[in-house]
Amino acid sequence: MGSKNREQVSVTPDIQMEEFTLCDIWVLLWRKKLLIVFLAVLGTLAALPHCLLSPPVYSGSMVITPASIATMGGVVREINEHSTRQSNNVFDQASELSESVMGILKRNLMSRSERQQLQPVQAIEDGSINLSVIEDRQRCAKVSQSFARSGCNNIVVTATGPSPGSLRARLDSFVRVSADQSVQEANEFLESLGITTRFTTANIYRVESPATVLGTPFSPNKPRALIIGATLGAMLGVLVAIGLGYRAKRKAIVNLERDA
């Protein structure tokens, strides 16, 4: 009888650990629930300094789109007068011209945006504002007519900074200055072709969505930070609990083998 008992307990630790089933893990986690809760609370507390001490960052954006083809009539007419090739589809001409001048504005916006983001953060309020420009063609994916495509080729200009009061003015100023530069470039090109008609900002773009600033900061995201802290703490608690359980079981096996 004693020999049979010795055979039952005289097993290797590896074999015993194969019997560490999912049910064992659930039981172990339930027994160590206070440890897991404690580490989850600790993780939440660790995230509090980030939530309380990080300066708030606000976000504002405006959407601009190519100018209406109605503003391109004079330029298209004079271009056709100077051209030896007459186009029957003036709508296509107006649409392509609208897209072209919008491309000038987009290039200037992105150039100014990139230069601004590369500048170091200064002490003045506007120096801490970051600008980004994104061209959004998703709305045009199902549009086949070229004259309709110019109406949905949006550019989203976004500004982020610590002061919501200055974001709207900064967005308007940023787009206006870039548009003025684009108008100058376009008019210099027309002048080189001998065309007397001149562009204005109305020929460059139109505002689809005025500059708006969110009333609440988007950073720091306090709920998300606290959830992440609690989740990481709980995950650490689970790992510690499993490690302690593994150690305790291995120690019990060694003790059984020694007693045998």
Rosetta blueprint (number, residue, H / E / L):
1 M L
2 G H
3 S H
4 K H
5 N H
6 R H
7 E H
8 Q H
9 V H
10 S L
11 V L
12 T L
13 P H
14 D H
15 I H
16 Q H
17 M H
18 E L
19 E L
20 F L
21 T L
22 L H
23 C H
24 D H
25 I H
26 W H
27 V H
28 L H
29 L H
30 W H
31 R H
32 K L
33 K H
34 L H
35 L H
36 I H
37 V H
38 F H
39 L H
40 A H
41 V H
42 L H
43 G H
44 T H
45 L H
46 A H
47 A H
48 L H
49 P H
50 H H
51 C H
52 L H
53 L H
54 S L
55 P L
56 P L
57 V E
58 Y E
59 S E
60 G E
61 S E
62 M E
63 V E
64 I E
65 T E
66 P E
67 A L
68 S L
69 I H
70 A H
71 T H
72 M H
73 G H
74 G H
75 V H
76 V H
77 R H
78 E H
79 I H
80 N H
81 E H
82 H H
83 S L
84 T L
85 R L
86 Q L
87 S L
88 N L
89 N L
90 V H
91 F H
92 D H
93 Q H
94 A H
95 S H
96 E H
97 L H
98 S H
99 E H
100 S H
101 V H
102 M H
103 G H
104 I H
105 L H
106 K H
107 R H
108 N H
109 L H
110 M H
111 S H
112 R H
113 S H
114 E H
115 R H
116 Q H
117 Q H
118 L H
119 Q L
120 P L
121 V L
122 Q L
123 A L
124 I L
125 E L
126 D H
127 G H
128 S H
129 I L
130 N E
131 L E
132 S E
133 V E
134 I E
135 E E
136 D E
137 R L
138 Q H
139 R H
140 C H
141 A L
142 K L
143 V L
144 S L
145 Q L
146 S H
147 F H
148 A H
149 R H
150 S L
151 G L
152 C L
153 N L
154 N E
155 I E
156 V E
157 V E
158 T E
159 A E
160 T E
161 G E
162 P L
163 S L
164 P H
165 G H
166 S H
167 L H
168 R H
169 A H
170 R H
171 L H
172 D H
173 S H
174 F H
175 V H
176 R H
177 V H
178 S H
179 A H
180 D H
181 Q H
182 S H
183 V H
184 Q H
185 E H
186 A H
187 N H
188 E H
189 F H
190 L H
191 E H
192 S H
193 L L
194 G L
195 I L
196 T L
197 T L
198 R L
199 F L
200 T L
201 T H
202 A H
203 N H
204 I H
205 Y E
206 R E
207 V E
208 E E
209 S E
210 P E
211 A E
212 T E
213 V E
214 L L
215 G L
216 T L
217 P L
218 F L
219 S E
220 P L
221 N L
222 K H
223 P H
224 R H
225 A H
226 L H
227 I H
228 I H
229 G H
230 A H
231 T H
232 L H
233 G H
234 A H
235 M H
236 L H
237 G H
238 V H
239 L H
240 V H
241 A H
242 I H
243 G H
244 L H
245 G H
246 Y H
247 R H
248 A H
249 K H
250 R H
251 K H
252 A H
253 I H
254 V H
255 N H
256 L H
257 E H
258 R H
259 D H
260 A L
